[in-house]
Amino acid sequence: MTENWSEITVTWKGETTFIGQTADRETVQMSPLDGKPGVTPMQLLLVAVAGCTDMEIVSILQKKRIKLTDMQVRVRGRRASDYPMI
């Protein structure tokens, strides 16, 4: 059985800034770097949840031959105020 693995590398750039990079060299910046704002890991997690949800909905609608004209998924998350900040 062939398994489809996704792999990324996250490199620390100092303070609380990290750069995530895919095997295809696509990157995402977490936290500010060189005056450019970045997204937080929490925001990336929410984007991933929304993106996976979108993909499932689109797939289901395509299988049912239902035409999609517009879609938006909104995800909210709240981080704990104390450690561990899950």
TORVEX-95156 format. One record per residue (C-alpha): y, z, x. Coordinates in Angstrom, 3 decimals, always signed. Each point is the difference from the previous one (the first is absolute). Example, Ala and Ser with C-alpha at 12.3 -4.5 7.8 and 13.67 -1.06 7.14 Angstrom:
TORVEX-95156
+----------+----------+----------+
!        v !        w !        u !
+----------+----------+----------+
!   -4.500 !   +7.800 !  +12.300 !
!   +3.440 !   -0.660 !   +1.370 !
+----------+----------+----------+
***
This chain:
TORVEX-95156
+----------+----------+----------+
!        v !        w !        u !
+----------+----------+----------+
!   +0.000 !   +0.000 !   +0.000 !
!   +3.411 !   -0.967 !   +1.354 !
!   +2.707 !   +2.551 !   -0.540 !
!   +3.659 !   -0.971 !   -0.153 !
!   +1.927 !   +2.478 !   +2.072 !
!   +3.771 !   +0.163 !   +0.209 !
!   +1.431 !   +1.445 !   +3.146 !
!   +3.504 !   +0.974 !   +0.985 !
!   +1.537 !   +1.651 !   +3.031 !
!   +2.846 !   +2.476 !   -0.334 !
!   +2.141 !   +0.599 !   +3.090 !
!   +2.355 !   +2.945 !   +0.418 !
!   +3.534 !   -1.043 !   +0.977 !
!   +1.482 !   +3.476 !   +0.421 !
!   +1.236 !   +2.697 !   -2.373 !
!   -1.650 !   -0.805 !   -3.347 !
!   +0.037 !   -3.789 !   +0.331 !
!   -3.168 !   -2.087 !   +0.049 !
!   -0.799 !   -3.711 !   -0.077 !
!   -3.093 !   -1.093 !   -1.888 !
!   -1.570 !   -3.296 !   +1.047 !
!   -2.816 !   -2.009 !   -1.557 !
!   -2.589 !   -1.953 !   +1.933 !
!   +2.082 !   -3.096 !   -0.885 !
!   +3.042 !   +1.615 !   +1.677 !
!   +1.894 !   +0.613 !   -3.243 !
!   +2.071 !   +3.155 !   +0.354 !
!   +1.580 !   +2.714 !   -2.093 !
!   +2.526 !   +2.525 !   +1.267 !
!   -0.297 !   +3.589 !   -1.171 !
!   +3.229 !   +2.020 !   +0.229 !
!   +3.253 !   -1.111 !   +1.703 !
!   -0.080 !   -1.872 !   +3.313 !
!   +2.919 !   -1.462 !   +1.949 !
!   +2.356 !   +0.520 !   -2.940 !
!   -2.303 !   -1.832 !   -2.427 !
!   -1.384 !   +1.992 !   -2.920 !
!   -3.717 !   +0.051 !   -0.560 !
!   -2.348 !   +1.023 !   -2.779 !
!   -1.728 !   +3.354 !   -0.003 !
!   -3.784 !   +0.377 !   +0.115 !
!   +0.172 !   +1.458 !   -3.531 !
!   +1.824 !   -3.128 !   -1.220 !
!   -2.606 !   -2.196 !   +1.694 !
!   -2.759 !   +1.894 !   -1.768 !
!   +1.712 !   -0.556 !   -3.343 !
!   +0.452 !   -3.702 !   +0.798 !
!   -3.715 !   -0.226 !   +0.794 !
!   -0.961 !   +1.665 !   -3.295 !
!   +2.306 !   -2.309 !   -1.977 !
!   -1.183 !   -3.069 !   +1.926 !
!   -3.676 !   +0.775 !   -0.603 !
!   +0.714 !   +0.578 !   -3.682 !
!   +1.884 !   -3.314 !   -0.226 !
!   -2.860 !   -1.873 !   +1.657 !
!   -2.559 !   +1.473 !   -2.411 !
!   +2.087 !   -0.802 !   -3.064 !
!   +0.625 !   -3.584 !   +1.141 !
!   -3.701 !   -0.474 !   +0.751 !
!   -1.059 !   +1.306 !   -3.413 !
!   +2.551 !   -2.159 !   -1.828 !
!   -1.031 !   -3.109 !   +1.963 !
!   -3.660 !   +0.562 !   -0.884 !
!   +0.969 !   +0.275 !   -3.666 !
!   +2.182 !   -3.121 !   +0.379 !
!   +3.061 !   +1.908 !   -1.154 !
!   +3.219 !   -1.480 !   +1.350 !
!   +2.191 !   +2.489 !   +1.815 !
!   +3.738 !   -0.635 !   -0.079 !
!   +1.374 !   +3.279 !   +1.318 !
!   -1.275 !   +3.335 !   +1.227 !
!   +1.379 !   +3.130 !   +1.569 !
!   -1.857 !   +3.149 !   +0.987 !
!   +1.981 !   +3.144 !   +0.658 !
!   -1.608 !   +2.837 !   +1.945 !
!   +1.503 !   +3.415 !   +0.644 !
!   -1.215 !   +2.675 !   +2.341 !
!   +1.174 !   +3.459 !   +0.854 !
!   -0.685 !   +1.637 !   +3.292 !
!   -0.766 !   +3.712 !   +0.214 !
!   +2.940 !   +1.995 !   +1.320 !
!   -2.187 !   +2.150 !   +2.267 !
!   -2.624 !   -0.808 !   +2.625 !
!   -2.361 !   -1.665 !   -0.294 !
!   +2.481 !   -2.408 !   -1.600 !
!   -2.537 !   -2.001 !   -1.994 !
+----------+----------+----------+
***
